[in-house]
């Protein structure tokens, strides 16, 4: 099926999702004014567009609202469903004063209440070079496996396509306020560097990575762990059964921690947290702490 089978005469621009271009791009020229930028229609150079379709594209492009300088926007048009797939008609727009090319960008499909309908990473290089101050029509396809809700037909009016800002900003360090107060700028920078070098997480993975461990004179064990959240949304930890293993895979501590209040780890972030195991839950006899790991205990 051709892309030209999707854009219709009765389509209208419905919603805009606009972000500052610095979220995706670095080292851009700062805008010299706060003028409104009217984006012009830009059709992919490899498309052989029928004249009637050009009229449709032009009509829709003329209906787009102006942007401010250095913005990127997704303009929701309409959606169609075929063979379980959702085909979303939209314009990708840029108000930059220079051409741009993008790589992977994760997009959300949201319902009228802002709840997630689907999520997928798209290779925006397929859109080609986007000229300065332009609007390029595109079809974004959400296959069945990318859909988070099972619907009988299409979503109700009010849905939209949007940038996943959590994904765009990259994985970040998430410090609890108590850590923010205690750490110096240099210590925070060191933690950020360590977190940036950790292995990439899966989209829905929550991972516990050992950072620092210390035996205390009273026999207790202090284990500082990186709680890593690969989800798009925050996770709350209220009860955590945790085990510590040494370099020889020997369990040297285990305990169940009740969080009051719950530990919140924001989407696509890593939060360091220190767990203190009482002496009666610790056995470090002949333990090799040159390497160690933290694991969530499996419930019986």
C-alpha positions as CSV (number, residue, x, y, z in Angstrom):
1,X,0.0,0.0,0.0
2,X,1.3,3.4,-1.0
3,X,1.7,6.2,1.5
4,X,-0.6,8.2,-0.7
5,X,-3.5,5.9,0.1
6,X,-3.5,7.2,3.6
7,X,-3.7,11.0,3.5
8,X,-7.3,12.0,2.7
9,X,-9.1,15.1,1.5
10,X,-11.1,15.4,4.7
11,X,-8.1,15.0,7.1
12,X,-7.4,17.8,9.5
13,X,-4.6,18.8,11.9
14,X,-5.7,17.7,15.4
15,X,-2.9,18.0,18.0
16,X,0.6,19.2,18.3
17,X,3.4,17.8,20.4
18,X,6.3,20.3,20.4
19,X,9.7,20.2,22.1
20,X,12.8,22.3,22.2
21,X,15.3,21.1,19.6
22,X,18.1,21.0,22.1
23,X,16.4,17.9,23.6
24,X,17.5,16.0,20.4
25,X,20.3,18.2,18.9
26,X,23.4,19.9,20.3
27,X,25.4,22.9,19.2
28,X,22.6,24.7,17.5
29,X,22.6,28.4,16.8
30,X,20.7,30.3,19.4
31,X,17.6,32.0,18.0
32,X,18.1,35.8,17.5
33,X,14.4,36.5,17.9
34,X,11.2,35.1,19.3
35,X,9.3,35.4,15.9
36,X,6.7,33.0,14.8
37,X,8.0,30.5,12.3
38,X,5.6,29.3,9.5
39,X,6.9,25.9,8.3
40,X,6.7,25.1,4.6
41,X,5.7,21.8,3.1
42,X,8.7,19.5,2.3
43,X,8.0,16.3,0.5
44,X,10.6,13.5,0.6
45,X,12.8,13.8,-2.5
46,X,12.3,10.2,-3.4
47,X,8.5,10.4,-3.5
48,X,6.8,10.7,-6.8
49,X,3.7,12.5,-5.6
50,X,0.5,12.7,-7.7
51,X,-0.8,16.2,-8.2
52,X,-4.0,15.6,-6.2
53,X,-2.0,14.3,-3.3
54,X,0.2,17.5,-3.5
55,X,-2.9,19.5,-3.0
56,X,-3.9,17.5,0.1
57,X,-0.4,17.9,1.6
58,X,-0.4,21.6,0.8
59,X,-3.9,22.1,2.4
60,X,-2.8,20.3,5.5
61,X,0.5,22.1,5.7
62,X,-1.3,25.4,5.5
63,X,-3.4,24.5,8.5
64,X,-0.4,24.0,10.7
65,X,0.2,26.6,13.5
66,X,3.4,28.6,13.5
67,X,6.2,27.4,15.8
68,X,8.8,29.3,17.8
69,X,12.5,29.2,16.7
70,X,14.4,26.0,17.3
71,X,11.5,23.8,17.9
72,X,10.6,20.3,16.7
73,X,7.0,19.2,16.5
74,X,4.8,16.2,15.6
75,X,1.4,17.3,14.2
76,X,-1.2,14.6,14.6
77,X,-3.5,14.2,11.6
78,X,-5.4,10.9,11.6
79,X,-5.1,7.1,12.0
80,X,-6.1,4.0,10.2
81,X,-6.0,0.3,11.2
82,X,-5.2,-2.6,8.9
83,X,-4.1,-6.1,9.8
84,X,-3.7,-5.2,13.5
85,X,-1.4,-2.3,12.6
86,X,-2.0,1.3,13.4
87,X,-1.0,3.7,10.7
88,X,-0.6,7.2,12.1
89,X,-0.6,10.2,9.7
90,X,1.4,13.1,10.9
91,X,3.8,15.9,10.0
92,X,7.3,16.1,11.5
93,X,8.2,19.8,11.7
94,X,11.3,21.8,12.3
95,X,11.6,25.5,12.9
96,X,15.4,25.4,12.9
97,X,17.2,27.8,10.5
98,X,19.3,24.9,9.2
99,X,18.7,21.4,7.7
100,X,18.7,18.4,10.1
101,X,19.0,14.7,10.0
102,X,18.0,12.5,13.0
103,X,18.5,8.9,14.1
104,X,16.5,6.8,16.5
105,X,13.6,8.6,18.2
106,X,11.1,6.9,20.4
107,X,7.5,8.0,20.0
108,X,4.4,7.5,22.1
109,X,0.8,7.0,21.0
110,X,-1.4,8.5,23.7
111,X,-5.2,8.3,24.2
112,X,-7.4,11.3,25.1
113,X,-6.5,10.9,28.8
114,X,-2.8,10.7,28.2
115,X,-2.6,7.0,28.8
116,X,-0.1,5.0,26.7
117,X,-1.6,3.2,23.6
118,X,1.7,2.2,21.9
119,X,5.4,3.0,22.0
120,X,8.1,2.4,19.3
121,X,11.5,3.6,18.4
122,X,11.6,4.9,14.8
123,X,14.6,5.5,12.6
124,X,14.1,9.1,11.6
125,X,16.9,8.8,9.0
126,X,14.2,7.3,6.8
127,X,12.6,10.7,6.7
128,X,15.7,12.1,5.0
129,X,17.2,15.5,5.5
130,X,14.6,17.9,6.9
131,X,15.1,21.4,5.4
132,X,15.1,24.5,7.5
133,X,11.7,25.7,8.7
134,X,9.8,22.8,7.1
135,X,7.0,20.3,7.6
136,X,7.4,16.7,6.2
137,X,4.3,14.4,6.0
138,X,4.9,10.8,7.2
139,X,3.2,7.6,8.2
140,X,4.3,6.1,11.5
141,X,3.4,2.4,11.8
142,X,2.7,0.9,15.2
143,X,2.7,-2.9,14.8
144,X,0.6,-5.1,17.2
145,X,3.6,-5.9,19.4
146,X,4.2,-2.2,20.1
147,X,0.6,-1.6,21.2
148,X,0.0,-1.5,25.0
149,X,-3.8,-1.6,24.9
150,X,-6.2,-3.9,23.0
151,X,-8.9,-1.9,21.4
152,X,-12.0,-2.7,19.5
153,X,-11.3,-0.4,16.6
154,X,-9.5,2.9,16.8
155,X,-9.0,5.0,19.9
156,X,-11.5,7.7,20.8
157,X,-11.0,11.2,19.5
158,X,-8.3,13.2,21.4
159,X,-5.5,10.7,20.9
160,X,-2.1,12.0,19.7
161,X,1.4,11.0,18.7
162,X,4.2,12.4,20.9
163,X,7.9,12.4,21.6
164,X,9.0,10.2,24.5
165,X,11.0,12.9,26.4
166,X,12.3,10.3,28.9
167,X,14.0,8.4,26.1
168,X,15.2,11.6,24.4
169,X,17.0,12.9,27.5
170,X,19.0,9.7,27.8
171,X,19.6,7.6,31.0
172,X,20.2,9.9,34.0
173,X,21.3,9.8,37.6
174,X,18.3,10.2,40.0
175,X,19.4,11.3,43.5
176,X,17.2,11.2,46.5
177,X,17.0,14.7,48.2
178,X,19.0,13.3,51.1
179,X,21.8,12.4,48.7
180,X,21.6,15.7,47.0
181,X,22.3,17.5,50.2
182,X,25.2,15.3,51.3
183,X,27.2,15.0,48.1
184,X,29.5,17.6,46.6
185,X,29.4,18.6,43.0
186,X,32.5,16.5,42.3
187,X,31.0,13.4,43.9
188,X,27.8,13.9,41.9
189,X,29.8,14.2,38.7
190,X,31.7,11.0,39.5
191,X,28.4,9.2,40.1
192,X,27.0,10.5,36.8
193,X,30.1,9.3,35.0
194,X,29.8,5.8,36.5
195,X,26.1,5.6,35.7
196,X,26.8,6.7,32.1
197,X,29.2,3.7,31.6
198,X,26.8,1.0,32.9
199,X,25.4,-1.5,30.4
200,X,22.3,-0.3,28.6
201,X,19.0,-1.6,30.1
202,X,16.1,-3.2,28.3
203,X,12.9,-1.2,27.8
204,X,11.1,-2.6,30.8
205,X,14.1,-3.9,32.8
206,X,14.7,-3.0,36.5
207,X,18.2,-3.9,37.5
208,X,20.1,-3.9,40.8
209,X,23.9,-3.3,40.4
210,X,26.3,-3.3,43.3
211,X,28.4,-0.1,43.9
212,X,30.0,0.0,47.3
213,X,30.0,-2.4,50.2
214,X,31.3,-2.0,53.8
215,X,31.5,-4.2,56.8
216,X,30.7,-2.4,60.0
217,X,32.3,-3.1,63.5
218,X,29.0,-4.2,64.9
219,X,28.8,-7.0,62.3
220,X,26.3,-5.3,60.0
221,X,26.8,-4.8,56.3
222,X,26.2,-1.6,54.3
223,X,25.6,-2.2,50.6
224,X,25.1,0.7,48.3
225,X,23.3,-0.4,45.2
226,X,22.3,1.2,41.9
227,X,18.6,0.7,41.3
228,X,18.3,1.0,37.6
229,X,15.0,1.6,35.8
230,X,14.8,1.0,32.1
231,X,11.0,1.7,32.0
232,X,9.5,4.9,30.5
233,X,7.7,5.5,33.7
234,X,8.6,5.6,37.4
235,X,8.6,2.5,39.6
236,X,7.8,2.5,43.3
237,X,9.5,0.0,45.6
238,X,7.6,-0.6,48.9
239,X,9.0,-4.0,49.9
240,X,12.3,-5.3,48.7
241,X,13.7,-8.8,49.5
242,X,17.4,-8.4,48.8
243,X,20.4,-10.8,48.8
244,X,24.1,-10.0,48.6
245,X,26.6,-12.5,47.0
246,X,30.4,-12.4,47.0
247,X,32.9,-13.1,44.2
248,X,32.4,-16.8,44.7
249,X,28.6,-16.6,44.4
250,X,28.3,-17.2,48.2
251,X,25.3,-15.5,49.8
252,X,26.7,-13.4,52.5
253,X,23.6,-11.4,53.5
254,X,19.8,-11.4,52.9
255,X,17.0,-9.3,54.3
256,X,13.6,-7.9,53.4
257,X,13.4,-4.1,53.5
258,X,10.1,-2.2,54.0
259,X,10.3,1.2,52.4
260,X,8.4,3.9,54.2
261,X,8.0,6.0,52.2
262,X,8.4,4.0,49.1
263,X,11.5,4.5,47.0
264,X,10.5,6.1,43.6
265,X,12.9,5.5,40.7
266,X,12.0,7.8,37.8
267,X,11.8,6.4,34.3
268,X,15.1,5.8,32.5
269,X,17.1,6.7,35.6
270,X,19.5,5.1,38.1
271,X,19.1,5.8,41.8
272,X,21.8,4.9,44.4
273,X,20.5,3.5,47.7
274,X,22.2,2.1,50.8
275,X,20.8,-1.0,52.4
276,X,22.0,-1.9,55.9
277,X,21.8,-5.6,56.8
278,X,21.8,-6.3,60.6
279,X,24.5,-8.6,61.9
280,X,22.1,-11.5,62.4
281,X,21.4,-11.5,58.7
282,X,25.1,-11.4,57.6
283,X,27.7,-14.1,57.2
284,X,30.9,-12.8,55.8
285,X,33.1,-15.7,57.0
286,X,35.7,-16.3,54.3
287,X,33.9,-13.9,52.0
288,X,35.6,-12.5,49.0
289,X,34.3,-8.9,48.6
290,X,36.6,-8.0,45.7
291,X,33.5,-8.4,43.6
292,X,29.9,-8.7,44.7
293,X,26.4,-8.6,43.4
294,X,22.9,-7.7,44.7
295,X,19.9,-9.7,43.7
296,X,16.2,-9.5,44.5
297,X,15.3,-12.7,46.4
298,X,12.8,-15.0,44.7
299,X,9.7,-15.4,46.8
300,X,8.9,-19.0,47.8
